[in-house]
Amino acid sequence: MINFLIKLGKDSGYETQTEKLGRFDVLWKEGNNNVVVIEHENNDFKDPKNLNEIDKLISFEAPLRILICYTDSKDFNSNVEKLKDYVSNKLKGI
């Protein structure tokens, strides 16, 4: 997935950078400006320890921040609601 995201960024005309200090997986830049930061996780966000990935993404300066994650199809709607609520509450504090 990371190679795909790097290629997509380059094909879209951005400079790309991979994880730096554990803060992101892929960054797309225009000159010195961060444009898109992407975090790709295989972890299940039902475990609260994995929510720090969302916190890292929220704290990074870029106009567009993308989280790619997967969840169990059995609890899909419930898991999506939990993620949505977590992110919404975090963004209210910014």
PDB file of N, CA, C and O in Angstrom:
ATOM      1  N   MET A   1       0.826  -1.190   0.000  1.00  0.00           N
ATOM      2  CA  MET A   1       0.000   0.000   0.000  1.00  0.00           C
ATOM      3  C   MET A   1       0.873   1.257   0.000  1.00  0.00           C
ATOM      4  O   MET A   1       0.573   2.219  -0.707  1.00  0.00           O
ATOM      5  N   ILE A   2       1.956   1.254   0.793  1.00  0.00           N
ATOM      6  CA  ILE A   2       2.809   2.434   0.881  1.00  0.00           C
ATOM      7  C   ILE A   2       3.402   2.761  -0.488  1.00  0.00           C
ATOM      8  O   ILE A   2       3.424   3.923  -0.892  1.00  0.00           O
ATOM      9  N   ASN A   3       3.884   1.743  -1.203  1.00  0.00           N
ATOM     10  CA  ASN A   3       4.444   1.981  -2.537  1.00  0.00           C
ATOM     11  C   ASN A   3       3.401   2.566  -3.482  1.00  0.00           C
ATOM     12  O   ASN A   3       3.707   3.452  -4.280  1.00  0.00           O
ATOM     13  N   PHE A   4       2.173   2.072  -3.392  1.00  0.00           N
ATOM     14  CA  PHE A   4       1.081   2.608  -4.202  1.00  0.00           C
ATOM     15  C   PHE A   4       0.844   4.086  -3.890  1.00  0.00           C
ATOM     16  O   PHE A   4       0.679   4.895  -4.803  1.00  0.00           O
ATOM     17  N   LEU A   5       0.826   4.440  -2.600  1.00  0.00           N
ATOM     18  CA  LEU A   5       0.578   5.827  -2.191  1.00  0.00           C
ATOM     19  C   LEU A   5       1.714   6.757  -2.620  1.00  0.00           C
ATOM     20  O   LEU A   5       1.476   7.908  -2.986  1.00  0.00           O
ATOM     21  N   ILE A   6       2.940   6.257  -2.575  1.00  0.00           N
ATOM     22  CA  ILE A   6       4.084   7.044  -3.047  1.00  0.00           C
ATOM     23  C   ILE A   6       3.951   7.287  -4.551  1.00  0.00           C
ATOM     24  O   ILE A   6       4.109   8.415  -5.019  1.00  0.00           O
ATOM     25  N   LYS A   7       3.662   6.228  -5.301  1.00  0.00           N
ATOM     26  CA  LYS A   7       3.509   6.365  -6.752  1.00  0.00           C
ATOM     27  C   LYS A   7       2.356   7.298  -7.103  1.00  0.00           C
ATOM     28  O   LYS A   7       2.477   8.130  -8.001  1.00  0.00           O
ATOM     29  N   LEU A   8       1.242   7.158  -6.397  1.00  0.00           N
ATOM     30  CA  LEU A   8       0.089   8.027  -6.644  1.00  0.00           C
ATOM     31  C   LEU A   8       0.459   9.493  -6.411  1.00  0.00           C
ATOM     32  O   LEU A   8       0.097  10.361  -7.205  1.00  0.00           O
ATOM     33  N   GLY A   9       1.176   9.765  -5.330  1.00  0.00           N
ATOM     34  CA  GLY A   9       1.603  11.126  -5.047  1.00  0.00           C
ATOM     35  C   GLY A   9       2.511  11.676  -6.128  1.00  0.00           C
ATOM     36  O   GLY A   9       2.319  12.800  -6.592  1.00  0.00           O
ATOM     37  N   LYS A  10       3.502  10.888  -6.534  1.00  0.00           N
ATOM     38  CA  LYS A  10       4.439  11.326  -7.582  1.00  0.00           C
ATOM     39  C   LYS A  10       3.714  11.531  -8.904  1.00  0.00           C
ATOM     40  O   LYS A  10       3.952  12.516  -9.602  1.00  0.00           O
ATOM     41  N   ASP A  11       2.826  10.597  -9.247  1.00  0.00           N
ATOM     42  CA  ASP A  11       2.056  10.714 -10.492  1.00  0.00           C
ATOM     43  C   ASP A  11       1.132  11.929 -10.474  1.00  0.00           C
ATOM     44  O   ASP A  11       0.752  12.441 -11.526  1.00  0.00           O
ATOM     45  N   SER A  12       0.773  12.390  -9.270  1.00  0.00           N
ATOM     46  CA  SER A  12      -0.092  13.571  -9.131  1.00  0.00           C
ATOM     47  C   SER A  12       0.721  14.856  -9.063  1.00  0.00           C
ATOM     48  O   SER A  12       0.158  15.939  -8.904  1.00  0.00           O
ATOM     49  N   GLY A  13       2.038  14.743  -9.181  1.00  0.00           N
ATOM     50  CA  GLY A  13       2.894  15.920  -9.236  1.00  0.00           C
ATOM     51  C   GLY A  13       3.466  16.379  -7.904  1.00  0.00           C
ATOM     52  O   GLY A  13       4.014  17.479  -7.818  1.00  0.00           O
ATOM     53  N   TYR A  14       3.352  15.570  -6.875  1.00  0.00           N
ATOM     54  CA  TYR A  14       3.866  15.935  -5.555  1.00  0.00           C
ATOM     55  C   TYR A  14       5.218  15.297  -5.296  1.00  0.00           C
ATOM     56  O   TYR A  14       5.537  14.249  -5.857  1.00  0.00           O
ATOM     57  N   GLU A  15       6.004  15.925  -4.455  1.00  0.00           N
ATOM     58  CA  GLU A  15       7.172  15.280  -3.886  1.00  0.00           C
ATOM     59  C   GLU A  15       6.636  14.381  -2.785  1.00  0.00           C
ATOM     60  O   GLU A  15       5.663  14.728  -2.117  1.00  0.00           O
ATOM     61  N   THR A  16       7.262  13.234  -2.594  1.00  0.00           N
ATOM     62  CA  THR A  16       6.771  12.329  -1.560  1.00  0.00           C
ATOM     63  C   THR A  16       7.870  12.054  -0.542  1.00  0.00           C
ATOM     64  O   THR A  16       9.062  12.110  -0.844  1.00  0.00           O
ATOM     65  N   GLN A  17       7.435  11.763   0.646  1.00  0.00           N
ATOM     66  CA  GLN A  17       8.338  11.448   1.745  1.00  0.00           C
ATOM     67  C   GLN A  17       7.675  10.344   2.554  1.00  0.00           C
ATOM     68  O   GLN A  17       6.460  10.358   2.754  1.00  0.00           O
ATOM     69  N   THR A  18       8.471   9.390   3.018  1.00  0.00           N
ATOM     70  CA  THR A  18       7.910   8.336   3.852  1.00  0.00           C
ATOM     71  C   THR A  18       8.185   8.634   5.314  1.00  0.00           C
ATOM     72  O   THR A  18       8.845   9.616   5.653  1.00  0.00           O
ATOM     73  N   GLU A  19       7.678   7.788   6.153  1.00  0.00           N
ATOM     74  CA  GLU A  19       7.620   8.001   7.601  1.00  0.00           C
ATOM     75  C   GLU A  19       8.863   8.674   8.162  1.00  0.00           C
ATOM     76  O   GLU A  19       9.996   8.290   7.872  1.00  0.00           O
ATOM     77  N   LYS A  20       8.610   9.681   8.966  1.00  0.00           N
ATOM     78  CA  LYS A  20       9.668  10.451   9.599  1.00  0.00           C
ATOM     79  C   LYS A  20       9.366  10.513  11.092  1.00  0.00           C
ATOM     80  O   LYS A  20       8.338  11.056  11.499  1.00  0.00           O
ATOM     81  N   LEU A  21      10.248   9.965  11.898  1.00  0.00           N
ATOM     82  CA  LEU A  21      10.094   9.975  13.348  1.00  0.00           C
ATOM     83  C   LEU A  21       8.783   9.329  13.796  1.00  0.00           C
ATOM     84  O   LEU A  21       8.236   9.691  14.837  1.00  0.00           O
ATOM     85  N   GLY A  22       8.278   8.370  13.008  1.00  0.00           N
ATOM     86  CA  GLY A  22       7.064   7.661  13.389  1.00  0.00           C
ATOM     87  C   GLY A  22       5.808   8.512  13.362  1.00  0.00           C
ATOM     88  O   GLY A  22       4.814   8.171  14.002  1.00  0.00           O
ATOM     89  N   ARG A  23       5.841   9.628  12.622  1.00  0.00           N
ATOM     90  CA  ARG A  23       4.702  10.542  12.653  1.00  0.00           C
ATOM     91  C   ARG A  23       3.695  10.297  11.544  1.00  0.00           C
ATOM     92  O   ARG A  23       2.527  10.654  11.698  1.00  0.00           O
ATOM     93  N   PHE A  24       4.101   9.709  10.447  1.00  0.00           N
ATOM     94  CA  PHE A  24       3.188   9.465   9.332  1.00  0.00           C
ATOM     95  C   PHE A  24       3.753   8.350   8.470  1.00  0.00           C
ATOM     96  O   PHE A  24       4.911   7.964   8.625  1.00  0.00           O
ATOM     97  N   ASP A  25       2.930   7.830   7.555  1.00  0.00           N
ATOM     98  CA  ASP A  25       3.419   6.817   6.620  1.00  0.00           C
ATOM     99  C   ASP A  25       3.876   7.455   5.311  1.00  0.00           C
ATOM    100  O   ASP A  25       4.963   7.153   4.819  1.00  0.00           O
ATOM    101  N   VAL A  26       3.055   8.332   4.750  1.00  0.00           N
ATOM    102  CA  VAL A  26       3.408   8.994   3.489  1.00  0.00           C
ATOM    103  C   VAL A  26       2.982  10.457   3.560  1.00  0.00           C
ATOM    104  O   VAL A  26       1.905  10.790   4.053  1.00  0.00           O
ATOM    105  N   LEU A  27       3.862  11.319   3.052  1.00  0.00           N
ATOM    106  CA  LEU A  27       3.585  12.753   2.991  1.00  0.00           C
ATOM    107  C   LEU A  27       3.750  13.204   1.556  1.00  0.00           C
ATOM    108  O   LEU A  27       4.739  12.870   0.903  1.00  0.00           O
ATOM    109  N   TRP A  28       2.777  13.969   1.059  1.00  0.00           N
ATOM    110  CA  TRP A  28       2.884  14.592  -0.252  1.00  0.00           C
ATOM    111  C   TRP A  28       3.145  16.074  -0.027  1.00  0.00           C
ATOM    112  O   TRP A  28       2.483  16.716   0.788  1.00  0.00           O
ATOM    113  N   LYS A  29       4.126  16.612  -0.767  1.00  0.00           N
ATOM    114  CA  LYS A  29       4.522  18.005  -0.570  1.00  0.00           C
ATOM    115  C   LYS A  29       4.559  18.746  -1.902  1.00  0.00           C
ATOM    116  O   LYS A  29       4.778  18.153  -2.958  1.00  0.00           O
ATOM    117  N   GLU A  30       4.336  20.065  -1.824  1.00  0.00           N
ATOM    118  CA  GLU A  30       4.587  20.992  -2.924  1.00  0.00           C
ATOM    119  C   GLU A  30       5.607  21.980  -2.387  1.00  0.00           C
ATOM    120  O   GLU A  30       5.277  22.830  -1.559  1.00  0.00           O
ATOM    121  N   GLY A  31       6.849  21.873  -2.857  1.00  0.00           N
ATOM    122  CA  GLY A  31       7.904  22.718  -2.306  1.00  0.00           C
ATOM    123  C   GLY A  31       8.087  22.418  -0.834  1.00  0.00           C
ATOM    124  O   GLY A  31       8.304  21.269  -0.448  1.00  0.00           O
ATOM    125  N   ASN A  32       7.997  23.465  -0.002  1.00  0.00           N
ATOM    126  CA  ASN A  32       8.131  23.286   1.441  1.00  0.00           C
ATOM    127  C   ASN A  32       6.800  23.049   2.143  1.00  0.00           C
ATOM    128  O   ASN A  32       6.755  22.920   3.366  1.00  0.00           O
ATOM    129  N   ASN A  33       5.726  22.991   1.378  1.00  0.00           N
ATOM    130  CA  ASN A  33       4.383  22.880   1.970  1.00  0.00           C
ATOM    131  C   ASN A  33       3.895  21.438   2.004  1.00  0.00           C
ATOM    132  O   ASN A  33       3.903  20.739   0.991  1.00  0.00           O
ATOM    133  N   ASN A  34       3.469  21.005   3.191  1.00  0.00           N
ATOM    134  CA  ASN A  34       2.799  19.714   3.323  1.00  0.00           C
ATOM    135  C   ASN A  34       1.407  19.857   2.732  1.00  0.00           C
ATOM    136  O   ASN A  34       0.678  20.790   3.071  1.00  0.00           O
ATOM    137  N   VAL A  35       1.037  18.944   1.858  1.00  0.00           N
ATOM    138  CA  VAL A  35      -0.277  19.014   1.213  1.00  0.00           C
ATOM    139  C   VAL A  35      -1.180  17.877   1.695  1.00  0.00           C
ATOM    140  O   VAL A  35      -2.345  18.100   2.024  1.00  0.00           O
ATOM    141  N   VAL A  36      -0.640  16.669   1.733  1.00  0.00           N
ATOM    142  CA  VAL A  36      -1.415  15.504   2.139  1.00  0.00           C
ATOM    143  C   VAL A  36      -0.544  14.637   3.038  1.00  0.00           C
ATOM    144  O   VAL A  36       0.605  14.343   2.706  1.00  0.00           O
ATOM    145  N   VAL A  37      -1.091  14.232   4.170  1.00  0.00           N
ATOM    146  CA  VAL A  37      -0.412  13.262   5.035  1.00  0.00           C
ATOM    147  C   VAL A  37      -1.322  12.045   5.141  1.00  0.00           C
ATOM    148  O   VAL A  37      -2.530  12.167   5.348  1.00  0.00           O
ATOM    149  N   ILE A  38      -0.713  10.858   4.991  1.00  0.00           N
ATOM    150  CA  ILE A  38      -1.492   9.624   4.953  1.00  0.00           C
ATOM    151  C   ILE A  38      -0.951   8.660   5.998  1.00  0.00           C
ATOM    152  O   ILE A  38       0.255   8.436   6.105  1.00  0.00           O
ATOM    153  N   GLU A  39      -1.866   8.103   6.755  1.00  0.00           N
ATOM    154  CA  GLU A  39      -1.536   7.068   7.738  1.00  0.00           C
ATOM    155  C   GLU A  39      -2.293   5.810   7.324  1.00  0.00           C
ATOM    156  O   GLU A  39      -3.518   5.832   7.203  1.00  0.00           O
ATOM    157  N   HIS A  40      -1.574   4.726   7.109  1.00  0.00           N
ATOM    158  CA  HIS A  40      -2.172   3.457   6.712  1.00  0.00           C
ATOM    159  C   HIS A  40      -1.957   2.465   7.838  1.00  0.00           C
ATOM    160  O   HIS A  40      -0.820   2.207   8.233  1.00  0.00           O
ATOM    161  N   GLU A  41      -3.040   1.907   8.357  1.00  0.00           N
ATOM    162  CA  GLU A  41      -2.952   1.000   9.497  1.00  0.00           C
ATOM    163  C   GLU A  41      -3.682  -0.294   9.224  1.00  0.00           C
ATOM    164  O   GLU A  41      -4.794  -0.298   8.697  1.00  0.00           O
ATOM    165  N   ASN A  42      -3.047  -1.392   9.586  1.00  0.00           N
ATOM    166  CA  ASN A  42      -3.689  -2.701   9.521  1.00  0.00           C
ATOM    167  C   ASN A  42      -4.321  -3.068  10.854  1.00  0.00           C
ATOM    168  O   ASN A  42      -5.051  -4.054  10.950  1.00  0.00           O
ATOM    169  N   ASN A  43      -4.040  -2.274  11.882  1.00  0.00           N
ATOM    170  CA  ASN A  43      -4.547  -2.565  13.229  1.00  0.00           C
ATOM    171  C   ASN A  43      -6.046  -2.313  13.325  1.00  0.00           C
ATOM    172  O   ASN A  43      -6.602  -1.468  12.623  1.00  0.00           O
ATOM    173  N   ASP A  44      -6.667  -3.052  14.192  1.00  0.00           N
ATOM    174  CA  ASP A  44      -8.084  -2.870  14.464  1.00  0.00           C
ATOM    175  C   ASP A  44      -8.234  -1.782  15.525  1.00  0.00           C
ATOM    176  O   ASP A  44      -7.629  -1.876  16.593  1.00  0.00           O
ATOM    177  N   PHE A  45      -9.007  -0.782  15.253  1.00  0.00           N
ATOM    178  CA  PHE A  45      -9.160   0.349  16.161  1.00  0.00           C
ATOM    179  C   PHE A  45     -10.127   0.070  17.307  1.00  0.00           C
ATOM    180  O   PHE A  45     -10.471   0.976  18.066  1.00  0.00           O
ATOM    181  N   LYS A  46     -10.570  -1.186  17.435  1.00  0.00           N
ATOM    182  CA  LYS A  46     -11.364  -1.543  18.615  1.00  0.00           C
ATOM    183  C   LYS A  46     -10.476  -1.511  19.858  1.00  0.00           C
ATOM    184  O   LYS A  46     -10.953  -1.290  20.971  1.00  0.00           O
ATOM    185  N   ASP A  47      -9.181  -1.734  19.650  1.00  0.00           N
ATOM    186  CA  ASP A  47      -8.220  -1.687  20.758  1.00  0.00           C
ATOM    187  C   ASP A  47      -7.799  -0.230  20.964  1.00  0.00           C
ATOM    188  O   ASP A  47      -7.206   0.364  20.062  1.00  0.00           O
ATOM    189  N   PRO A  48      -8.090   0.360  22.130  1.00  0.00           N
ATOM    190  CA  PRO A  48      -7.784   1.777  22.373  1.00  0.00           C
ATOM    191  C   PRO A  48      -6.315   2.141  22.194  1.00  0.00           C
ATOM    192  O   PRO A  48      -6.005   3.302  21.929  1.00  0.00           O
ATOM    193  N   LYS A  49      -5.393   1.172  22.333  1.00  0.00           N
ATOM    194  CA  LYS A  49      -3.966   1.464  22.131  1.00  0.00           C
ATOM    195  C   LYS A  49      -3.688   1.941  20.707  1.00  0.00           C
ATOM    196  O   LYS A  49      -2.721   2.666  20.472  1.00  0.00           O
ATOM    197  N   ASN A  50      -4.526   1.540  19.763  1.00  0.00           N
ATOM    198  CA  ASN A  50      -4.298   1.897  18.365  1.00  0.00           C
ATOM    199  C   ASN A  50      -4.803   3.293  18.013  1.00  0.00           C
ATOM    200  O   ASN A  50      -4.530   3.797  16.923  1.00  0.00           O
ATOM    201  N   LEU A  51      -5.525   3.909  18.915  1.00  0.00           N
ATOM    202  CA  LEU A  51      -6.067   5.242  18.635  1.00  0.00           C
ATOM    203  C   LEU A  51      -4.981   6.306  18.561  1.00  0.00           C
ATOM    204  O   LEU A  51      -5.228   7.393  18.038  1.00  0.00           O
ATOM    205  N   ASN A  52      -3.780   6.020  19.074  1.00  0.00           N
ATOM    206  CA  ASN A  52      -2.699   7.002  18.994  1.00  0.00           C
ATOM    207  C   ASN A  52      -2.330   7.312  17.548  1.00  0.00           C
ATOM    208  O   ASN A  52      -1.787   8.382  17.271  1.00  0.00           O
ATOM    209  N   GLU A  53      -2.614   6.399  16.620  1.00  0.00           N
ATOM    210  CA  GLU A  53      -2.363   6.668  15.202  1.00  0.00           C
ATOM    211  C   GLU A  53      -3.243   7.823  14.720  1.00  0.00           C
ATOM    212  O   GLU A  53      -2.807   8.653  13.922  1.00  0.00           O
ATOM    213  N   ILE A  54      -4.458   7.868  15.202  1.00  0.00           N
ATOM    214  CA  ILE A  54      -5.359   8.965  14.849  1.00  0.00           C
ATOM    215  C   ILE A  54      -4.861  10.264  15.470  1.00  0.00           C
ATOM    216  O   ILE A  54      -4.895  11.314  14.829  1.00  0.00           O
ATOM    217  N   ASP A  55      -4.400  10.194  16.711  1.00  0.00           N
ATOM    218  CA  ASP A  55      -3.865  11.391  17.373  1.00  0.00           C
ATOM    219  C   ASP A  55      -2.670  11.950  16.611  1.00  0.00           C
ATOM    220  O   ASP A  55      -2.550  13.165  16.454  1.00  0.00           O
ATOM    221  N   LYS A  56      -1.787  11.077  16.137  1.00  0.00           N
ATOM    222  CA  LYS A  56      -0.624  11.525  15.364  1.00  0.00           C
ATOM    223  C   LYS A  56      -1.077  12.209  14.080  1.00  0.00           C
ATOM    224  O   LYS A  56      -0.538  13.249  13.702  1.00  0.00           O
ATOM    225  N   LEU A  57      -2.050  11.634  13.421  1.00  0.00           N
ATOM    226  CA  LEU A  57      -2.548  12.187  12.160  1.00  0.00           C
ATOM    227  C   LEU A  57      -3.172  13.561  12.382  1.00  0.00           C
ATOM    228  O   LEU A  57      -2.939  14.485  11.601  1.00  0.00           O
ATOM    229  N   ILE A  58      -3.954  13.696  13.431  1.00  0.00           N
ATOM    230  CA  ILE A  58      -4.601  14.978  13.733  1.00  0.00           C
ATOM    231  C   ILE A  58      -3.562  16.044  14.058  1.00  0.00           C
ATOM    232  O   ILE A  58      -3.749  17.212  13.715  1.00  0.00           O
ATOM    233  N   SER A  59      -2.479  15.664  14.708  1.00  0.00           N
ATOM    234  CA  SER A  59      -1.479  16.649  15.135  1.00  0.00           C
ATOM    235  C   SER A  59      -0.565  17.113  14.009  1.00  0.00           C
ATOM    236  O   SER A  59       0.149  18.103  14.170  1.00  0.00           O
ATOM    237  N   PHE A  60      -0.572  16.424  12.876  1.00  0.00           N
ATOM    238  CA  PHE A  60       0.326  16.780  11.783  1.00  0.00           C
ATOM    239  C   PHE A  60      -0.271  17.909  10.947  1.00  0.00           C
ATOM    240  O   PHE A  60      -1.461  17.886  10.631  1.00  0.00           O
ATOM    241  N   GLU A  61       0.545  18.890  10.589  1.00  0.00           N
ATOM    242  CA  GLU A  61       0.079  20.040   9.811  1.00  0.00           C
ATOM    243  C   GLU A  61       0.026  19.709   8.320  1.00  0.00           C
ATOM    244  O   GLU A  61       1.058  19.521   7.676  1.00  0.00           O
ATOM    245  N   ALA A  62      -1.183  19.643   7.791  1.00  0.00           N
ATOM    246  CA  ALA A  62      -1.416  19.451   6.361  1.00  0.00           C
ATOM    247  C   ALA A  62      -2.895  19.733   6.108  1.00  0.00           C
ATOM    248  O   ALA A  62      -3.738  19.416   6.946  1.00  0.00           O
ATOM    249  N   PRO A  63      -3.213  20.327   4.958  1.00  0.00           N
ATOM    250  CA  PRO A  63      -4.621  20.612   4.665  1.00  0.00           C
ATOM    251  C   PRO A  63      -5.482  19.353   4.557  1.00  0.00           C
ATOM    252  O   PRO A  63      -6.670  19.378   4.879  1.00  0.00           O
ATOM    253  N   LEU A  64      -4.877  18.250   4.101  1.00  0.00           N
ATOM    254  CA  LEU A  64      -5.628  17.007   3.962  1.00  0.00           C
ATOM    255  C   LEU A  64      -4.900  15.903   4.701  1.00  0.00           C
ATOM    256  O   LEU A  64      -3.721  15.645   4.459  1.00  0.00           O
ATOM    257  N   ARG A  65      -5.617  15.253   5.605  1.00  0.00           N
ATOM    258  CA  ARG A  65      -5.072  14.139   6.389  1.00  0.00           C
ATOM    259  C   ARG A  65      -5.948  12.924   6.132  1.00  0.00           C
ATOM    260  O   ARG A  65      -7.167  12.977   6.296  1.00  0.00           O
ATOM    261  N   ILE A  66      -5.312  11.828   5.727  1.00  0.00           N
ATOM    262  CA  ILE A  66      -6.057  10.640   5.329  1.00  0.00           C
ATOM    263  C   ILE A  66      -5.668   9.458   6.217  1.00  0.00           C
ATOM    264  O   ILE A  66      -4.486   9.167   6.403  1.00  0.00           O
ATOM    265  N   LEU A  67      -6.676   8.788   6.755  1.00  0.00           N
ATOM    266  CA  LEU A  67      -6.467   7.554   7.503  1.00  0.00           C
ATOM    267  C   LEU A  67      -7.068   6.411   6.692  1.00  0.00           C
ATOM    268  O   LEU A  67      -8.252   6.423   6.358  1.00  0.00           O
ATOM    269  N   ILE A  68      -6.237   5.433   6.384  1.00  0.00           N
ATOM    270  CA  ILE A  68      -6.704   4.212   5.726  1.00  0.00           C
ATOM    271  C   ILE A  68      -6.611   3.111   6.769  1.00  0.00           C
ATOM    272  O   ILE A  68      -5.528   2.812   7.273  1.00  0.00           O
ATOM    273  N   CYS A  69      -7.748   2.511   7.091  1.00  0.00           N
ATOM    274  CA  CYS A  69      -7.749   1.447   8.090  1.00  0.00           C
ATOM    275  C   CYS A  69      -8.804   0.411   7.718  1.00  0.00           C
ATOM    276  O   CYS A  69      -9.627   0.622   6.827  1.00  0.00           O
ATOM    277  N   TYR A  70      -8.755  -0.688   8.411  1.00  0.00           N
ATOM    278  CA  TYR A  70      -9.648  -1.807   8.143  1.00  0.00           C
ATOM    279  C   TYR A  70     -10.339  -2.191   9.441  1.00  0.00           C
ATOM    280  O   TYR A  70      -9.796  -2.001  10.529  1.00  0.00           O
ATOM    281  N   THR A  71     -11.519  -2.722   9.314  1.00  0.00           N
ATOM    282  CA  THR A  71     -12.241  -3.154  10.500  1.00  0.00           C
ATOM    283  C   THR A  71     -13.004  -4.432  10.184  1.00  0.00           C
ATOM    284  O   THR A  71     -13.254  -4.753   9.022  1.00  0.00           O
ATOM    285  N   ASP A  72     -13.360  -5.135  11.208  1.00  0.00           N
ATOM    286  CA  ASP A  72     -14.096  -6.386  11.077  1.00  0.00           C
ATOM    287  C   ASP A  72     -15.467  -6.107  10.470  1.00  0.00           C
ATOM    288  O   ASP A  72     -16.200  -5.240  10.945  1.00  0.00           O
ATOM    289  N   SER A  73     -15.804  -6.844   9.424  1.00  0.00           N
ATOM    290  CA  SER A  73     -17.095  -6.609   8.758  1.00  0.00           C
ATOM    291  C   SER A  73     -18.277  -6.940   9.673  1.00  0.00           C
ATOM    292  O   SER A  73     -19.370  -6.400   9.501  1.00  0.00           O
ATOM    293  N   LYS A  74     -18.054  -7.819  10.634  1.00  0.00           N
ATOM    294  CA  LYS A  74     -19.143  -8.196  11.552  1.00  0.00           C
ATOM    295  C   LYS A  74     -19.616  -6.989  12.365  1.00  0.00           C
ATOM    296  O   LYS A  74     -20.814  -6.823  12.593  1.00  0.00           O
ATOM    297  N   ASP A  75     -18.686  -6.157  12.797  1.00  0.00           N
ATOM    298  CA  ASP A  75     -19.005  -4.983  13.611  1.00  0.00           C
ATOM    299  C   ASP A  75     -18.757  -3.678  12.854  1.00  0.00           C
ATOM    300  O   ASP A  75     -18.492  -2.644  13.466  1.00  0.00           O
ATOM    301  N   PHE A  76     -18.842  -3.727  11.545  1.00  0.00           N
ATOM    302  CA  PHE A  76     -18.435  -2.590  10.724  1.00  0.00           C
ATOM    303  C   PHE A  76     -19.108  -1.286  11.138  1.00  0.00           C
ATOM    304  O   PHE A  76     -18.420  -0.310  11.436  1.00  0.00           O
ATOM    305  N   ASN A  77     -20.433  -1.250  11.163  1.00  0.00           N
ATOM    306  CA  ASN A  77     -21.144   0.002  11.467  1.00  0.00           C
ATOM    307  C   ASN A  77     -20.798   0.527  12.854  1.00  0.00           C
ATOM    308  O   ASN A  77     -20.603   1.729  13.029  1.00  0.00           O
ATOM    309  N   SER A  78     -20.721  -0.346  13.824  1.00  0.00           N
ATOM    310  CA  SER A  78     -20.374   0.051  15.187  1.00  0.00           C
ATOM    311  C   SER A  78     -18.953   0.607  15.246  1.00  0.00           C
ATOM    312  O   SER A  78     -18.711   1.627  15.892  1.00  0.00           O
ATOM    313  N   ASN A  79     -18.016  -0.060  14.576  1.00  0.00           N
ATOM    314  CA  ASN A  79     -16.627   0.396  14.580  1.00  0.00           C
ATOM    315  C   ASN A  79     -16.464   1.737  13.873  1.00  0.00           C
ATOM    316  O   ASN A  79     -15.710   2.596  14.330  1.00  0.00           O
ATOM    317  N   VAL A  80     -17.166   1.915  12.766  1.00  0.00           N
ATOM    318  CA  VAL A  80     -17.097   3.191  12.054  1.00  0.00           C
ATOM    319  C   VAL A  80     -17.659   4.313  12.928  1.00  0.00           C
ATOM    320  O   VAL A  80     -17.094   5.406  12.967  1.00  0.00           O
ATOM    321  N   GLU A  81     -18.746   4.058  13.615  1.00  0.00           N
ATOM    322  CA  GLU A  81     -19.329   5.071  14.511  1.00  0.00           C
ATOM    323  C   GLU A  81     -18.359   5.434  15.636  1.00  0.00           C
ATOM    324  O   GLU A  81     -18.219   6.607  15.981  1.00  0.00           O
ATOM    325  N   LYS A  82     -17.692   4.432  16.205  1.00  0.00           N
ATOM    326  CA  LYS A  82     -16.722   4.691  17.274  1.00  0.00           C
ATOM    327  C   LYS A  82     -15.568   5.544  16.763  1.00  0.00           C
ATOM    328  O   LYS A  82     -15.149   6.488  17.432  1.00  0.00           O
ATOM    329  N   LEU A  83     -15.055   5.218  15.582  1.00  0.00           N
ATOM    330  CA  LEU A  83     -13.970   6.004  14.997  1.00  0.00           C
ATOM    331  C   LEU A  83     -14.427   7.430  14.710  1.00  0.00           C
ATOM    332  O   LEU A  83     -13.722   8.395  15.005  1.00  0.00           O
ATOM    333  N   LYS A  84     -15.606   7.543  14.134  1.00  0.00           N
ATOM    334  CA  LYS A  84     -16.149   8.872  13.811  1.00  0.00           C
ATOM    335  C   LYS A  84     -16.299   9.708  15.071  1.00  0.00           C
ATOM    336  O   LYS A  84     -15.920  10.879  15.086  1.00  0.00           O
ATOM    337  N   ASP A  85     -16.846   9.122  16.126  1.00  0.00           N
ATOM    338  CA  ASP A  85     -17.018   9.845  17.387  1.00  0.00           C
ATOM    339  C   ASP A  85     -15.672  10.240  17.991  1.00  0.00           C
ATOM    340  O   ASP A  85     -15.517  11.357  18.485  1.00  0.00           O
ATOM    341  N   TYR A  86     -14.709   9.335  17.953  1.00  0.00           N
ATOM    342  CA  TYR A  86     -13.384   9.624  18.514  1.00  0.00           C
ATOM    343  C   TYR A  86     -12.743  10.811  17.785  1.00  0.00           C
ATOM    344  O   TYR A  86     -12.255  11.748  18.417  1.00  0.00           O
ATOM    345  N   VAL A  87     -12.750  10.758  16.453  1.00  0.00           N
ATOM    346  CA  VAL A  87     -12.141  11.844  15.663  1.00  0.00           C
ATOM    347  C   VAL A  87     -12.899  13.146  15.867  1.00  0.00           C
ATOM    348  O   VAL A  87     -12.286  14.199  16.039  1.00  0.00           O
ATOM    349  N   SER A  88     -14.208  13.084  15.850  1.00  0.00           N
ATOM    350  CA  SER A  88     -15.020  14.287  16.053  1.00  0.00           C
ATOM    351  C   SER A  88     -14.725  14.937  17.392  1.00  0.00           C
ATOM    352  O   SER A  88     -14.568  16.156  17.469  1.00  0.00           O
ATOM    353  N   ASN A  89     -14.648  14.144  18.442  1.00  0.00           N
ATOM    354  CA  ASN A  89     -14.338  14.686  19.777  1.00  0.00           C
ATOM    355  C   ASN A  89     -12.932  15.266  19.832  1.00  0.00           C
ATOM    356  O   ASN A  89     -12.720  16.294  20.476  1.00  0.00           O
ATOM    357  N   LYS A  90     -11.977  14.639  19.178  1.00  0.00           N
ATOM    358  CA  LYS A  90     -10.602  15.151  19.138  1.00  0.00           C
ATOM    359  C   LYS A  90     -10.552  16.489  18.399  1.00  0.00           C
ATOM    360  O   LYS A  90      -9.868  17.418  18.829  1.00  0.00           O
ATOM    361  N   LEU A  91     -11.274  16.578  17.296  1.00  0.00           N
ATOM    362  CA  LEU A  91     -11.242  17.806  16.496  1.00  0.00           C
ATOM    363  C   LEU A  91     -11.927  18.968  17.206  1.00  0.00           C
ATOM    364  O   LEU A  91     -11.566  20.124  16.984  1.00  0.00           O
ATOM    365  N   LYS A  92     -12.901  18.680  18.049  1.00  0.00           N
ATOM    366  CA  LYS A  92     -13.559  19.732  18.821  1.00  0.00           C
ATOM    367  C   LYS A  92     -12.590  20.398  19.782  1.00  0.00           C
ATOM    368  O   LYS A  92     -12.752  21.568  20.129  1.00  0.00           O
ATOM    369  N   GLY A  93     -11.574  19.644  20.212  1.00  0.00           N
ATOM    370  CA  GLY A  93     -10.600  20.178  21.152  1.00  0.00           C
ATOM    371  C   GLY A  93      -9.488  20.984  20.515  1.00  0.00           C
ATOM    372  O   GLY A  93      -8.628  21.517  21.217  1.00  0.00           O
ATOM    373  N   ILE A  94      -9.491  21.082  19.201  1.00  0.00           N
ATOM    374  CA  ILE A  94      -8.413  21.811  18.493  1.00  0.00           C
ATOM    375  C   ILE A  94      -8.781  23.274  18.332  1.00  0.00           C
ATOM    376  O   ILE A  94      -8.008  24.046  17.765  1.00  0.00           O
TER     377      ILE A  94
END
